Amino acid sequence: MKVVDLRRDTITLPDERMREEAFRAVLGDSVYGEDPLQQELEQYAAQVLGKDAAIFLPSGTMGNLVALLTHARRGEEVILEESAHIRSSETGGAAAVAGLMLRGVRNLSGIPTADEVASAVRPEDIHYPRSSLICLETTHYRYGGIIPPLENMKEIWELAGRLHLAVHLDGARLWNAAVALGVEPSVIAGCADSVMASLSKGLGAPVGSVLAGSEPFIREACRYRKMLGGGMRQTGWLCACGLVALQPENIARLQVDHRNARMLAEGLSRIPGVRVETDRVQTNFVLADISESPYTAEDLVNKLAGLNVLATAAARSTIRFVTSREVDAEGIAAAVEGVRSI
């Protein structure tokens, strides 16, 4: 029986075109600047994101950490939404490696208001760390793939300009946000000085993210990439896949994942004991509240696994489902039926 894997979109496999391009790749030493496909990918990613330059990195976590190291100095403070991925799911790298304080501001829309950010900025005082950076995130991972309002991002960008603060965008799933909003990725990335965006996850590349920004920022970011072990030598195999991942038709295909998530949310919401806030199903995430059922999330996830349906217990009574190219409409129907049968 086919496994329906809805744990994360990170399970997405490279398609046939990516594999073919990878094995045809011309290779060179990327640390010496001699891998032609890495250069091509970095230039193309910068263009798509509307920035001057970009670098290729092995992961989004490294991309975010490189951005923090480049923008801020040890002992300074970063303002971000309380449950942001940088704060909750990147192993404390901001503190352990970059030596930065993280000041969380809670807002269930996935982004603080400009007033909330302004209130969190430290006054100049020898007792306080200096505020130096604001981090945004889209889509917001912990809140179920929601898209923080673009207008709020623009207001924070304008506020940061007035206060002489930098803005970094964790855009791991920026592509999903762009497709859902019907805007170019550069429109979203335009609300930040720098942006990290993943090439894996729903886009299907096997490895990698890009970090984009101004030319001076990227020159400095290259040093931190090397420091953290991101000099990967013959990267053409991976960058060939990244170039396919960023093609407009591949990004547009994310609409299918969004439709499948909507189908899943509507199916689950009709099951007694399951509650889904369908208005918060904006991209490829579905959070199902089963607090009115006799099961914990872990119990139900284990029972679903016995039916070859894989999901994640996100909290005691919350199950997270994430759609991707690996699960079609038939798989969505099987997942709904699995929950219904239990």
C-alpha positions, 0 to 999 in steps of 0.5 A: 500500500502506498505511503501518504507522507504529509510530514513535511514538504522537505520530502519532495524528491528531485524530478526527472528534469532535475536529475538529468540536468544534474548529471549533465552539469559542468563542474568546477571548484566553487570556493575559487569561483570556478563552478559555472552553474553556481555562478549562474544560479546565484545570478539568476536567484538575485534577479528573481528576488530583485537583489543585487547579488546572491550566494548558494548555501547548503541549508536555510538555517545556515543562510539565516545564520550567515545573514545574522552574522553579517547584519549584526555584531555580538551583544546586539539584539534582533527583533522578530515574531516570538515563534519565528523559525530563527528563534524556535527551530535553529538550535540557538545558533543566533546566540551560540554562534553569533552572540546575539540577543533575540527579542520576541514579539508575539503576533498570531498573524505571523508578523508584529505590527510596526508599532509593536516593533517600534515599542521593542526597539531599545532606547540608547542606554548603556544598560541595554543591548543595541537593537540592530536587526528585524527579522521577518518570516514568510510563510510562517512555519509555526503558525501553519504556513500562513502568509503575514500581511504584505502591508505589515511587512512594508510598514516595518520596512519603512519603520526600519529605514527611519530607525536605521535598522536592517531587515532580514527575511526568512523566506524559506517558503517565500515561493508559496507566499508569492504564488498564493498572493499572486505577486512576483517573489521580488515584491515580497523580498523588496520588504527586506535588505536581505532574504533567504529562500529555500530551493528544496522543500516544495520546489524539489531541489535535493539540497540548498538555499540562496541568500540575496542582498546588496553587493557589499552585504553578499561580499561579507556574507561569503566570508561567514559562509566559508567560516560555517563550512559552506564552501562546497567545492564542486556544487554544479550537481546541486546548482543544476537542480536549483536552476530547474527549481527556480523556473517559473513553471516549477514555482507556479506548480505550488498551486497544486500543493495549495489546492490539495491542502485546501481539500485536506482541510475541508475533508478533515473539518467534516470529521466529528472531533477534528477542528481546522481553522480553514481561513488559516490554510493559506498555503500547503500546511494544515493544522488539525485540532483534535482536542475534542477527540479521545486521542492525543496528537501522538496517539493519532499520528501513530494510528495513522502510520499504521494505515500508511499515512504519515503526519506530525504531532505539532502539539499535544492536541494538534496534528500538522499535515504538509502537502507536496508534489509527493502526495496527489489528490488520491493520497489526500483522500486516503489521509482524510479517510484514515482519520475518519476511520480512526 
